[in-house]
């Protein structure tokens, strides 16, 4: 399933141009893109759907929670709706340190997991079920994990690759916990003072004007497949 990947590398290039990441990190980023491509191909073959736009976040993202002192969650990947080039779009965000240091299996599980978020968001938007996209205030790690765990489409319904489905279950419990990855990010990113961006729980929540929700472009192949699944139940 060879095609031009829908990858937005602009933020990484800007971070390099501004001196926040080095030539070596930029080189490593581009060297990892073929690995990412292999991973995307696996998810596309399993789903039969082109993978959505990926935008790379050049910093390590951490959510700080107001209800729990010293509590934080690292965000390696997420599915977002954001205004891009004048209009709101649904896309997958992948952090640069996660791409650099995650194993290929972990990348595969994460990309598949985010695809399932993307499916749920797409179906909810197509049905105008806007309340599905928001939940309780994500003001503690426990609530955030519960939200993430429940706001995904069924892997068994959307992915035909049994090994990939099992890999998601093995790597998410309910979120990524990988000691090797965590050590690499600490030693090779945080300890050498590469970019870290802290956001609040409120910053991570969807905030979209209600009139804009119906204008968000949707993947019609996902909408059709969802309708077929419902009719077959």
C-alpha angles and dihedrals in degrees: 000000000000115000140137106284119238095231125150110204096165097109092051092049091048091050089053093046089052092051096247094119126033132240088255094055091047090051091049089050093056091043090057095052094085088055089051089049091056090050093050091050090056092052092045092051091048094049103031087224129110111251114254127247113294120207117192119225108210095206134067103254122218127181116214116206123216095207097053120054113229091000118138139160125211112225110212096169137357143172112241144180111213140155108263123175092348101314137073116257137182114232146147119255119207122188118231097230090051091053091047099048109025118102117246091252091052091049089049093052092046095049091048091048092051090047088058089051088050091052093050092048091048094050092045092051092047090054092041088238090150095160088065088068094058130052140168118324105288092223099138134044091243094055091045092052092048091050092049093047095052102038097074133096118247111280091208091055097045105033124058095189107095093193090054092049090050091047092056090052092048096049100040116062084176092305132014115290112173120156095198092052092046092051093048093049091049096046100035100034118017098035092054091048100248115164117301119177121197119203133179125245087252091055090056094053121094113262111180129149107252092234090057096055095079091050096060110116111244133201101250092199089064091047091051093046091049091053091048091051091051092049091050095054 
